[in-house]
Amino acid sequence: MPPSTSPTAAAAKPARSAAPKALTAYRPFWAKRFGPAPFLPMSREEMQQLGWDSCDIIIVSGDAYVDHPSFGMAVIGRTLEAQGFRVGIIAQPDWQSAEPFRALGRPNLFFGVAAGNMDSMINHYTADRKIRSDDAYTPGGEAGKRPDRATLVYTQRCREAYKDVPVIIGGIEASLRRIAHYDYWQDKVRRSILVDSKADLLLYGNAERAIIEIAHRLAQKKPIESITDVRGTAFMRRPDDAQLHGWFEIDSTEVDTPGHIDALINPYASTEETASAQGSDCSASAAAGAAQAAGVEQAAAQPQEQPIRIVRRTLARTDERGHITAPPRERSVIRLPAYEQVKRDPVLYAHASRVLHLETNPGNARALVQRHSSGGVDRDVWINPPPLPLSTTEMDHVFDLPYARSPHPRYADEQGRHDGATKIPAWEMIRFSVNIMRGCFGGCTFCSITEHEGRIIQSRSEASVLREIEDIRDKVQGFTGVVSDLGGPTANMWHIGCKSKEIEANCRKPSCVYPGICPNLRTDHGPLIQLYRKARALRGVKKILIGSGLRYDLAVESPEYIQELVTHHVGGYLKIAPEHTEGGPLSKMMKPGIGTYDRFKQLFEAASEAAGKKQYLIPYFIAAHPGTSDEDMMNLAIWLKRNGFRADQVQTFYPSPMATATAMYHSGKNPLKKVGRESEAVDVVKGERRRRLHKAFLRYHDPNNWPLLREALKDMGRADLIGNGKNHLIPSYQPQTDGAYRSARRSNSTSAVAASSPAAAKPAQGVVKPGGKPVAAKPGLKPGAGARGSSSGAPARPARPGPGQLLTQHTGLPPRPGVGSGRKPKR
């Protein structure tokens, strides 16, 4: 095809995406006549009761099947059912053989495989790579019901069960591993999960729009190899694929490409010597010099070429400056560094991460391609642009589907209930909560919400949310009138977004609230306030709590919202996440400064006082995040002690696949800025001792950490923080300890029938109460042991809290009045 000769105005702008086909605009599949199932079937017997001879689609998941819109398999299954497809569920199958994957027979269209609501490796291992003892998505919290890298294992077994059935992988594990990614558990870069699993298609992000389109095409007998144009999908492609005709490839496989390097000139060489060194004489040298000068003048008269590498078509200069016309985004693909390159070069890995995160806005994102070579064969992982967000009407459609809002009857106990030995902890947590939105425009680098759900907020309507609350009231067993949460990824982004759809479609910023709130962002919390008021006015609703994390830098823009929240929707404690106090780590997290927390705290306390309530903020912090120095953690510990906080639930940075902070952790570079060989380096906290030190600073009050902290403070030249005064961080004495870290979650829990004693009511020794002084520990006693300490030196039994002394997540906070004491709080 000849080069283009005329520019187009649209070429330099993001192409406006065509309006997507609505989820409800498809002609239903013929099996819709069967109607919705009470539960999607998990056995042949259930299929027979429904009158099915086969399933059109079978979903395999690492989670137990809970028919609730907070569980991915239920959302996708019910969405496909609404299109008329017969959907079966294989939940937590025994992966030791292919037989459990034949339980429902051969699916007519495809297997859908997901590891579950969590990445299986994060589900199995702590941030210290230690095996977890429980699984919140399994009946009874039992661990070991899914394999490591569940998506790979399940896909292999599906292939063994029915080798000719297409397999489509999705869920958060597949979504966050769609390109070559750093794997924290193996400490290496792994290939795209699409390559390792050998699946036919990968769906990333919220996949309703993509899975519906794919299901209908497969139902029309179209081969799965032909499905290459659906947003939110990734697939394998050969470099010589005929469908590449008309695509422009932008090469982004290198950083800091060096230019031409001129040889050094010897100032002492004569003209004859210079000519001789070049293999010519003086006359030839003079002629060459004249020709070179003429060439320079000619080059100066013409614009310099700035070509990009292409696949099928060339681009021409179109303006007087010689700038190249940008190719249309809908026909452009960016070539990332190949897997083999990013595997051996951390700088290229950081560069690839930066490029990927710049191509996450559905309004202007381009396709990405990454070469994976194996056995001398080159194949490309092709990643289409992200899916277009669901409209409010479509969100209502998805959440209004006929969910049973309960675990499958298979998991019921002898009494037919789900709150005993077979209780599924994850379901119990969201049992009386309502998800009102998706997405997050915060862009925190350690979080994967943006990479999975996107940064454009997708909100349900007010009517849909209120209907779900009424369904909980009328249908969910055990409802007492308290809704535990109205939220989502964040509590206060419902119906908040960009003021202009055009600006939103062109924006490439990773965050709308960092380093400050974008002037184009609406911050009106008025609709959310109205939702709260209408929800708590519903018959049978006694209390609406907000359990999702609050974006407090957004909340301070609406004092009326804080007043409403604090007056009616806080159950004594409100959790927020400043994550750190120091500018260095906060800049790598893309979080606001601690001054914003202070402003929110002032508004929170003023609103609590006006409401006549004693309520407290519970701030959460991260230890060992990239960009955090030892001094930063020391300053955070000083801030914690000055403010009377003793953090029990300590979060250590966990490098999840594809997160920007994970790229920092692996490469030591900052992908928030242009990456180069000499670009900004990031202080990465690696090694067991240093990670343990940063965690110890957060738990400065734990005597087990004092020896490590004393040694570190001396090395840092801050021995002045060691002493027994109120301005010291840790004491100079060392009480007898067992040297082990005790899980705060277990040591702080109190049974309903816990006995009390006078000694138990005393404050724990060697720790700081809010606004109080350190209490000296008696030699030979465990902190908090009181008169029951063991004189023999054996670890003492921890004291039980007395009446009114129930410990909380942060034991430095005052106890909640009346809780665990048998007394009603004073009014």
N, C-alpha and C positions, 0 to 999 in steps of 0.2 A: 504494500500500500504506500503511495507517495506521501512525503512529509506534509503535515498540515501547514497551510500558508496564511491562514487568517485566524486572529485571536477570537476567543469568545469570552464574554463578560463573566459567564458562570464558571469558567475554568479555574479562576483564581479563588473562588469561594467554595465552601463546603456545599456539596450538592444537597438540595432539599429532599429529604427522603419522602418517597411516595407514601401516602396514607396507608397504614397497614390494614390488612383485612381483619375485621373484627372477629373475636373468638366465636361469636354466635352467628356469624354469617355463612358458615359452612353448611352444606347439605348433609344432614345426619346420615351416618352409616346405617345399613338396613337393620342391624341388630338392636337399634334403639327401641324396637317394639317390645323388648323384654322388660324395659323400664329399669329404674335404679334398684340396686341390691341393698338390703339392710346393711351388710358389710361386703366388701369385695371378697370373693371366695378365696380360701386358702387350702381347699381340698376338693377332691372329685365329688364327695358327697354334697358339699355346698353347691358345686356347679350343677349337679343333678336336681337339687331342690329349686334352683333358679331356671331349670329347663334348658341349660346350656349343654351342648355336646363338645364344645371346645372353647378355648380363650383366643381372642384375637391378639391380645397383648398380655404378656406376663412381666410383672415388675419384680425384680429381685433386689432385696434391701438388707443391709446389715443391722437395721433397727427392728424391734418388735413392731407389729402393725397396730398403730393407733389411728383410728379414723377421725382425725382432727385436723383442721387447716394449719396447724403449726408443724405438721409432719409431712415431709416432702412426698413420700410415697402416696399418702392419702390425697394430697392436692393434685398430683399428676394423674393418679388413678381416677379420681372423681371427675377431673376435667375431661379425660378421655372418655369416660362413661357418658358424660353429657353430650359427647359427639356421636354416641351410638355404638361405641366399641365395647366388647366384653373384656373386662380387665381382671386378671387374677393376680394374687400376691403370693410370693414365696419369701417369707421373712426369716432372717437369720437361719438359713439352711446349713446343715452339716456339710462342710466343704471337702470332706475327706474323699468323697466320690461324687460321680455325676448323678447318681440315682435320685437324691432329693430334688434335683433340678428337673426331673421328669414327673414330679408329683402331679402337675396339672395338665400333663400332655404337651404336645407340640403346639406352640402358639402359631396362629395363622399369619401374623404380620411380623412381629419382632419381640425380642427380649429387651427390656429396659433395665439396666443395671446401675445401682448406686450403692455406695458404702454406707449411706445413712445421713443423718443430719449433721454428723461430724466427720472430719477426716479420720480414717481408722487408726492412723498412727498417733494422732493427738488424743483420740479416744483411749488408746492403750497405754500411753506413756506420759509421764510428767515432764515438766520443763528440764528436769535433771536426768531425763532418759530412764527413769525408774518405772517399773510396771505398776499401773494403777490396780487397785484391789477391787474396783467396782465399775459398773457400766450403767449409766443413768437411763439408757435406752433399752434395757433388758428387764424382764420381769424379775422382781426381787433384787434388782441391782447387781445381778450375777455377772462376773467378768468372764471373758473367754468365749463368748458366743459368736464372735466374728473373727476372721483372720486378719493378720497384718496385711496392709495393702489390699483391702477387701475387693476393690474394683477389679484388680488384676485376677485374683483367684476366682471370683464369681464369673467373670467373662470366660475364663478358660473352661470352667465347668459347664457353662451354657453351650460352648462350642462342642464339648464332648457329648453333651446330652443330645443336641440336634445341630449337626455341623452345618446344615444348609440354611439355618434360621438367622437372619440379621441380628446383630447385637449392637445396641445403642447405649453408650455410657453417659452418665450425668451425675448430678448432685455436686456437693461442694468439693469432694475429693477429686473428681475429674475436672471440675471447673478450675481449681487452683493449680492443677498440674498439666494444663493444656499445652504448655511449651516446656522446653528443657528448664528444669527447676532445681534449686538447691534443696537437698534432702538432709535435714538436720540429724536424722537418726543414723544415717550412713556417712554423714559429713562429706558428701560429694554431690556433684551435679548429676541428676538422673535425666534420662530421655523423657520426652513427652509421654504421658500415660497412654496416649492413643497409639504410640509405637509399641510400647511394652505389652499392652493388652490385646493388640490386634483387633480391636473393635472396628465396626464399619463406620460409625459416626460418634462424635463427642458433642454433647450439648452443654454449654456453660451458661451460668447465670440462671435467673428464673426462666424456666423453659416452656411455659404453657404455649406461647405463640409458636415456637419452633416444633414442639412435639405434635401439636394438632396438625400443622401443615405436613409434616413428615408422615404421620399416620394416614392421612387422607391420600397422599400420593402413593404410599405402599398399598393401600386398599385398591387403588386404581391400577395395580400390577406394574407400577413403574419400578425399575431396578434401583436399589439403594445407591448404586454407584453413580447414578445420574443426578442425585440430590446434592448439588454443590452450590446452590444459590440461596440457601436459607440462612438468615441472620442468626447469630448465636450458636453456630455450629463449627466444628473443625473436622477435617478429614485428611486422608493421605492422598497425595497427587504426584504423578511422575513429572519430571521437568519438561518432557516433550509432549505433555498433554495438549491435544488439539484445541481444547476449550480455552487455552491461554491466549488465543488470537484476540487482539484488541486490548489486552491488558498492558499497563505501564508498570514496570518494576523499578522501584526506587531502592538503590543499594544503600543499606545502612549496616554493613558488616564490619566496618573498621572505625577506629577513632584516631585522632591526631595523625592523619596521613601526611608524611613528610613531603615537602616540595623538592624542587631541584636544588642540589647543593653545589655551589661553584667551588672550583679548586682554589686553594690559597695562592696568591701571587707573590713571587719572589722579587722583592724590590731591588735586589742586587744583580739580577740577570739582565744581560744585554739583549737587544732585539734579535741578534743572530742566535744567541743561546736559547731564547724562547722559541724561535722558529725551528731550531734544530730539535728541541724537545718534542715539538709537535709533528716532526717528520716532514718539514717543508723548509723553503728558503724565505728570504725577506720579501721578495716580490709576491710570492704566493700568500705569505702572511698578510701583506698589505691589501691584496685583492680580497682576501677572506674578510679582513676587517671592514673594508668598504661595503662588501655585500652584507655583512652582519649589521652595519649601521643602517643600510637601506631597509633591511628586514625589520629592524626595530622601529623605524619611522612608519613603515607600512603597518606593522602590528599595532602601533599606537593610534593609527588612523582608523582602525577597525575595532569593534567591540571584542572583548575577550570571550572565548567560548566557555560556557559553564554547563557542560552536558551532564545528563544523568543516564545511567545504564538502563536499557529498555529490554523488553521481551519481544514485542512484535511490531511496535511502531516507533517512529522517531518524533522528536519535538523540534520545532524551529524557533529561532529568536523572533520576537514579535514587536519589540519596541526599540526606541532610539538608544536605550542604554544597553541593549543586548541581553536583557533578562529573558530567561526561558519561561514560556507559559507553563504554569502549573498544570499537571494533568488532572482530568476530572477525578474527584475522589472516589466516585463509585466504580471507576475502572482502574484504580491504582492499588498496588500491593507493595508493602514495604518488606524488603528481605532483611531479616534479622541475622546476626551472626549464627553460623551453623552450630549444632549441638557439639561437634568436636572442638569448635573454637571456644565456646563458652565453658566447656568442661575443663580446658587447660588454662584459660585466661580469665581470671576474676574481673578484670577491668571490662572486658567485653561482656561478661555476664551482667555487670551493673549497667552498662550501656543498653543491652537488650531489655532489661527491666524498665529503664527509663522510657524507651521507645514504646513498650507495651502500655505503660500507664498513661502515656500521652494519647493513646489511641483507644480510650475507653468511653468517650462521649458518643452515643449513638448518632448524634446529629452531624458529626464530622469525622468519625473514625474511619480509617482505611483498613483493608484486609492486611494480614500479616502472614509471612511465610518463613519457615525455618527448615533448613536442610538437615536430614538425618540419614547418614550413610551406614550401610551394613552389608558385609559380604561383597563389597565392590559395587553394590547397587545404591544409587542415589534416589531418595524419595523425600518429598517435602511435606511437612505438616502445614496445611493451609487453614488459617483461622479467619473466618468471616467476621465482619463488624458485629458489635454487640446487638442484642435484640432491642427493638423499640419498646419503650415502657408501656405498660398497660394503662389504658384510660381508667377514670374512676368507674365508669360503667362496667368495664371488663373486670376490674378488681372486685366489684360487687358480685359479678357473675361467679367468679372463682370462689369467693368466701360464702356465697349464699347456697352453694351446692349442698345436697342432703347428707352432710356428715353425721355419723352417729355420735360424734364427740366422746368416744369411749374406746378403750382398747378392745381388740377382737375378743369374742367370747371364749376363744381357746385359752386365754390367759386368766380367766376367772378362777377364783378359789372354790372351795367346797360350798360356800354360801352364795356363789354366783357373783361375788364382788371383786373389785380390783384394788381395794385399799388395805389388803392384808399382806400375806407372805408373797403374793405375786404382784404386788404394786410396782408399777413402772415409774421410777422417780421423775423422769423427764415429763411424763404426762401429769403427774401429781403437781408439778411446779406450774404448769400452764393450764391446769384443769378449769380454773375459774377466771382466766385472763382472756383478753381480746386483742388480737393483732389488728391495728388500725392502719398500718402503712408499711411500705418497703423502701429500701435504699437509705443512703446516708451521704450527705455532701460534706461531712467533716474531713474526710481524707486522712485520718490518723494512719501513720505509716506502718504501725504494728498490727493493724486490723485488716481483715480480708473482706469486709462487707462491700466496700466499693468495687473490688475486683469481681465479686460474685453478683451482687444485686444492683450495682451501679450507683451513681451519685444523684440521679434524678429521682425525686420523691414520688412514689406512686401511692396515692391515698384512696381509701374507701370513702363512700359517702356517709354522712351522718346517719341517714336512715338505716343503712346496712349495719353499721356498728350497733345502733340501738336494737335492731332486730336480733343480733347475736346475743346481746346481753339478756334479752327476754327469753331466748332459747336456752341459755344457761340456767336462768331462773326456773324455767318450766320443765326442763328435760334432764339436767345433769344432777345425778344423785349426790347428795351431801352438800348442796348449796345452802349456805346459811345467810345469804344476803350481802356477802362481801365479795366484790370483784377485785381480784388480786392485782390486776394491771390493765391499763389501756395504753398500749404502746407498740413497740416494734424494735428495730435496731436502736432507735433513740425514742425518748418519751415525747419530745416537743418539736418534731418536724412535720407533723401532720398538716397537709395542705400549705406547706411553705415551699417556695421555689423562686425561680428567677422572674423578674418583673416582665421580661420580654422573651418570647419564644425564639425570636431570631438571635438574640444575644446568647441564649442558652444553647442553641444549636451550633454556634460558632466558638463557644468557650472551650479552652483547653487547660484551664487551671485545675490542679488536682484537688483543690479545696475551695469552698465558698466562704469559709470562716477563718482562714489563715492566710497571711499573718494578721489580718483583721477581717471583719465582716464585709463582704463585697457590697458596694453601694447599690448594685443591681438586685440584691437579694431582698425579698419581702421578709420582714421579721414580725409581721402582725400575728399575734397569738389569739386574736379575737375569736376565730372559728373554733379553736381548741377549747377556749374557755366556755363557749356556748355548748360544746359537746359534753364537757364535764358536768355542767349544770343540768342538762337534759338527762344525762345518764343517771345521776344520783337522784333525780326526781321520779324515776321509774318505780312503779309499784313493786314492792318486795325487795328493793335494793336499799341496804342500810349504809353501805360504805363503798366508795370507789377509791382504791389505792393506786398509786403510780409506782410500779416496780421496775420499769425499764430505766436505763441510765439516762440522766438528764444532761442535755447540752447546756451548761450553765452560762457559757459566754453568749448564747443565743437568748437565754431566759432573761438576762439582765437588760435586754432591749425592751422588755415588756414587764415593768413592775406590777401591772395589774395581774398578769399571769402568775407571778410569784406569790402575790397575795392570795389568789384563788387556790393555788396548789397547796400552800402552807396551811391555809385555813381549813381546807376540807379533804385533802388527799394525801397527807403524810401521816403514817402510822407511828409517829414518835421519832423515827429515824429516816433520813433521806440519803441515799448513796449517790455520790458524784465522783468523778474521776479526774482530778487535776493532774495525776500521773507523776508529776515532779514539781520542784520549786525552782530549779536552776535553768537558765536560758539555754545552755549547751544541749542538754538532752531534749528539752522542749522543742527546740528548733528542728531536731531530727525526728521528733514525733509529730510535728505540725500541730502542736497544742498551744493554747494561749498561756500567757504568763500567769504567775501566781497572784498577781494583782487583780485579775478578773475573778479569781476564786474569792479574794477578800471582799470585793464589791458584792458578789452574790451572797456571801456569808452575812454581810451587813443587812441586806434586804431580807434574807431568810430569818435572821434573828428579830428584826423589827416586825416582820409579819407574824412571827410566832408570839411575840410579846403582845401585839395588838389582838391576837386571837385568844390570849390567855392560856397558851399552851407551852409546855416545856418540851422542845423538840431539838434534835441534834443532827448535824451533818456528819456523814461517814465518808471521808475522802479515801480514795484508793490510789495506790502508787505502784509504779513498776520499778523493779530492781534490774540492773545489768542491761539496760537498753543500750543499743549502739549510740555512741556520742556521749556516754556518761562516764565521767572520770571518778576516781576515788574521792576526790575533794567534793564533787557534786553530791555524792551519796552522804558524805559527812555533813554537808550543809543541810541536806534534807533531814538527816537524823536530828540535827540541832533544832530545826524548825518543828519537827514532830514533838520533841520534848518541850520546847518553849510553849507549844500550843496544847500540851497535855494529851497527846495521842499516843497510844501504844498499839500499833497495828498487829493484829493476830493473823489475818488471812493475807499473807504476803504473796504477791504475784511477781514471779521472775520472768523476764522476757523469754518468749517462746517463739523461735523462728519458724513460723508457718510458711508453707509453700507460696511463692509468688508475692508475698508482701514486700513493700519497699524497704522496710526495716530489715527484712531477711537478706535482701541484696546488699545492704550496708554490712550486715553481720558477716556475710561470706566474702565480700570483695574489699571491705575497708574503704570503699568510695561512697560518695553521696549522690545517689541518683536523682535527688531533688534539683540538682544543678547539672549543667552539661558535664558529661563524664569524659575525662581524658587521662592520659598517663600521668600528668602532673596536676590533675584536678584535686579538689579538696579531699583530704583523707579523714576518715572517721575513726575515733577511738572505739575499738570493738572489745567488749568484755568477754573474753574466752578463758577457758581453763577453770577447773573445779574450784580452786582456791579463791580466785578473784570473784567468780560468780557467788560463791558462798559469802565472801566479805561484803559484797553489795547487799545481799539478802540480810546479812547480820546487821548492817547499818539501819535497815528498816525495822529490825527487831532488836534495837539497842537495849531494850529493857529485859531481854532474856539472859540470865546469868550464864547460860551455856555459850553465849556469843562473846562474853566479855574478854576472855583471853585473846581471841582473834582480833577483837577491836583494839585492845591495848597495844598489841604488837603493831597493828596498822597505824594507829595514831602516832606512835613513837616514830615509825618510819616516815610519816608525813610531816614530822616536826610539830605535831599538835598534842604533845603530852600534857599541855595545859588543860585539856578537856577531860583528863583522868583525875578523879578526886571525889570527895564525899560531900561537896557543896552543891547547892541547888543550881549553880551555873555550870556544873560539870556534866558531861554526857554520860560517862559510866564511872562507877566507883573504883577506888583503888583496892578494896578488899575483894576476896573471891569466896562466896559461900560454897558449900559442898553441893555439887551437882552431879548428875549422871553422865554429863557430857553429850547428851543426845538431844535432838530437837523433837519436841512433842507437838503433834498436830493440834493446832488451836481449836480446830473444829470439834475434836473429840474431848480435849481437856476442858473446854468451855461449855460443853453441853451438860445439862442437869436434868435428871429424870424427875418426873412429876412427884415421885414419892421420896425424893432425896431427903435424908435426915439432916438436921442442922445442929450446930453446936456453937457455944459461945466463941470458941477459937476460930470457927469458920467465918464468923462475921467480921473478923479483923481484916484490915487491908493487907493485900499480899506484900510480903517483905522484900525490900530491894527493888521496888518499882515505884513509879511516879503517879500519883493521883492528880486529876486536873487541878491546877493551881496550888498543889501541895508540895511538900518537901519529900525527898527520898527517905524511906524508912529503913534504917540500918538492919541488916540481917544478922541474926545471932549465929556465931560460929557453930558449924555442925548441923545447921538446920536448912532444909530446902526452903526457898522462898515460898511463903504462903503456908508452910507446914504448921506454924504456931507451936502450941504446946504438944502437938502430936508428932513432932519431928523425931526421927529415930536417932537415939544416942549411939547406936552401934555403927552408924555411917551408912546403913542400907537406905536405899531410896524410900522416902516417906510417902505414904498415901496422900494424894492431893486433897486439900481441904474442900469440903462441899460448901457452896454458898449458902448463907443463912437466909432467913426470911427477907424478901425484898432485895436480895443481892444477886439475882440472876445475871450471869455474865453475858456480854454481847459480843458482836464481832470485834469491836474495839473496847477492850476491858478498861481502858482509861476513861470511857464515858460513864456518866452516872447511870445507875440501873433504871430500867423502866418501872415507874411506880406501880405497885400492885401485882406485877407479873411474877408468878411463882411463889408469892407470899401468902396467898389465900385471903388477902385484904383487898378491898376495892380502893382505887386511887381516890385521893381527896379531890373534891370539886371546889 
